[in-house]
Amino acid sequence: MDKMKWALPLLAVAILAAGAGPAPAQMRKEVGPQNAYVPSLGDIMGATQLRHFKLWFAGRLKNWDLAQYELDQIRASFQDAVTLYPGIPVTDMTVVAAPVHALEAAIAGKDEAAFAKSFNELTTACNSCHQMNDRGYIVIQVPTSSPFSNQVFEPLGRK
């Protein structure tokens, strides 16, 4: 059990670090006259995975404001992926549209059961997209514990 406590934070760091090194030309772009940095698709998806994780804990603990924030960030990450990498198969993000809309409604209605159901649907959609894009070895699941001991997920005043 003690090993699991450290495994998740190390996994999160590894995910972020994996995208930090050089990437194939098709996965990393340099744009603009100053060659401004553009995150690799791996960086965008790694950040999205962390947002997915935080969204789950926020919703589970009924911190609806934080849940909405994390869902907005996930939506922005999907939009970044589509905008920055139009030539790759991930541009067909329609598979996640319905679960994202369902999550938005669940959060607005502060509906725990609908949140859990739509979160599971989002998780399934993520895995479906990975399968469709020959990345089936990337399997996302509902989080079981949090490596973020430095963030409070409960709504303020409810500790």
C-alpha positions as CSV (number, residue, x, y, z in Angstrom):
1,M,0.0,0.0,0.0
2,D,2.8,2.4,0.9
3,K,4.4,1.7,-2.5
4,M,1.1,2.8,-4.2
5,K,1.2,6.1,-2.4
6,W,4.4,6.9,-4.2
7,A,3.7,5.2,-7.5
8,L,0.9,7.6,-8.6
9,P,2.9,10.8,-8.1
10,L,5.9,9.2,-9.8
11,L,3.7,8.2,-12.7
12,A,2.3,11.7,-13.0
13,V,5.8,13.1,-13.2
14,A,6.9,10.5,-15.7
15,I,3.9,11.3,-17.9
16,L,4.8,15.0,-17.9
17,A,8.5,14.3,-18.4
18,A,7.9,11.9,-21.2
19,G,6.7,14.7,-23.4
20,A,9.6,17.0,-22.5
21,G,12.2,15.4,-24.7
22,P,12.5,15.8,-28.4
23,A,9.5,14.6,-30.4
24,P,9.1,13.5,-34.0
25,A,8.6,16.4,-36.3
26,Q,4.9,15.6,-36.8
27,M,4.3,15.7,-33.1
28,R,6.0,19.0,-32.2
29,K,5.7,22.2,-34.2
30,E,7.6,25.4,-34.1
31,V,5.5,28.4,-35.3
32,G,5.7,32.1,-35.7
33,P,8.6,34.3,-36.5
34,Q,10.2,33.8,-33.1
35,N,9.6,30.0,-33.3
36,A,7.4,30.1,-30.2
37,Y,7.0,26.8,-28.3
38,V,4.0,24.7,-29.1
39,P,3.3,21.8,-26.8
40,S,3.6,18.4,-28.3
41,L,0.5,16.3,-28.6
42,G,1.9,14.1,-25.8
43,D,2.2,17.2,-23.5
44,I,-1.4,18.2,-24.3
45,M,-2.7,14.7,-23.7
46,G,-0.6,14.2,-20.5
47,A,-2.1,17.5,-19.1
48,T,-5.6,16.3,-20.1
49,Q,-5.0,13.1,-18.2
50,L,-4.1,15.0,-15.1
51,R,-7.3,17.2,-15.6
52,H,-9.3,14.0,-15.9
53,F,-7.9,12.9,-12.6
54,K,-8.7,16.2,-10.9
55,L,-12.2,16.4,-12.4
56,W,-13.0,13.0,-10.8
57,F,-11.9,14.1,-7.3
58,A,-13.6,17.5,-7.6
59,G,-16.9,15.9,-8.6
60,R,-16.7,13.0,-6.1
61,L,-16.2,15.6,-3.3
62,K,-19.0,17.8,-4.7
63,N,-16.7,20.8,-5.4
64,W,-18.8,21.7,-8.5
65,D,-16.9,25.0,-9.2
66,L,-13.6,23.1,-9.4
67,A,-15.2,20.3,-11.4
68,Q,-16.5,22.9,-13.9
69,Y,-13.0,24.5,-14.1
70,E,-11.3,21.2,-14.7
71,L,-13.9,20.2,-17.4
72,D,-13.3,23.6,-19.1
73,Q,-9.6,22.9,-19.1
74,I,-10.1,19.5,-20.6
75,R,-12.3,21.0,-23.3
76,A,-9.6,23.6,-24.0
77,S,-6.9,20.9,-24.2
78,F,-9.0,19.0,-26.8
79,Q,-9.4,22.2,-28.8
80,D,-5.7,22.8,-28.6
81,A,-5.0,19.3,-29.9
82,V,-7.4,19.8,-32.8
83,T,-6.1,23.3,-33.6
84,L,-2.4,22.6,-33.3
85,Y,-2.4,19.2,-34.9
86,P,-5.0,19.2,-37.7
87,G,-3.2,16.5,-39.8
88,I,-3.4,13.8,-37.2
89,P,-6.3,11.4,-36.5
90,V,-7.0,12.9,-33.1
91,T,-8.7,15.8,-34.8
92,D,-11.9,13.6,-34.8
93,M,-12.7,14.3,-31.2
94,T,-16.4,13.8,-31.7
95,V,-16.3,10.6,-29.6
96,V,-15.8,12.8,-26.4
97,A,-18.5,15.4,-27.3
98,A,-21.5,13.7,-25.8
99,P,-19.8,12.7,-22.5
100,V,-18.4,16.3,-22.1
101,H,-21.9,17.7,-22.6
102,A,-23.3,15.2,-20.1
103,L,-20.7,16.1,-17.6
104,E,-21.5,19.8,-18.0
105,A,-25.2,19.1,-17.3
106,A,-24.3,16.9,-14.3
107,I,-22.0,19.6,-12.8
108,A,-24.6,22.4,-13.4
109,G,-27.3,20.2,-11.7
110,K,-24.9,19.1,-8.9
111,D,-26.0,15.6,-9.7
112,E,-23.6,13.1,-8.2
113,A,-25.1,10.0,-10.0
114,A,-25.1,11.7,-13.4
115,F,-21.6,13.0,-12.8
116,A,-20.3,9.5,-12.1
117,K,-22.1,8.0,-15.1
118,S,-20.9,10.7,-17.5
119,F,-17.4,10.6,-16.1
120,N,-17.3,6.9,-16.9
121,E,-18.6,7.6,-20.4
122,L,-15.8,10.2,-20.9
123,T,-13.3,7.6,-19.7
124,T,-14.6,5.0,-22.1
125,A,-14.6,7.6,-24.9
126,C,-10.9,8.5,-24.2
127,N,-10.0,4.8,-24.5
128,S,-12.1,4.4,-27.6
129,C,-10.2,7.3,-29.2
130,H,-6.9,5.7,-28.2
131,Q,-8.0,2.5,-29.8
132,M,-9.1,4.2,-33.0
133,N,-5.8,6.0,-33.3
134,D,-3.6,2.9,-32.7
135,R,-2.8,4.0,-29.2
136,G,-4.8,1.2,-27.4
137,Y,-1.9,0.7,-25.1
138,I,-2.9,4.0,-23.4
139,V,-5.7,3.0,-21.1
140,I,-7.4,5.5,-18.9
141,Q,-9.4,4.5,-15.8
142,V,-11.4,6.2,-13.0
143,P,-8.8,7.3,-10.5
144,T,-8.6,5.3,-7.3
145,S,-6.4,7.7,-5.2
146,S,-4.9,11.1,-5.5
147,P,-1.2,11.9,-5.7
148,F,-2.1,15.6,-5.2
149,S,-1.6,15.8,-1.5
150,N,-0.9,19.5,-2.0
151,Q,-4.4,20.3,-3.3
152,V,-7.7,20.4,-1.5
153,F,-10.5,19.0,-3.6
154,E,-13.3,19.6,-1.1
155,P,-15.3,22.8,-1.4
156,L,-14.0,25.7,0.8
157,G,-15.5,25.6,4.2
158,R,-16.4,21.9,4.2
159,K,-13.3,20.4,5.7
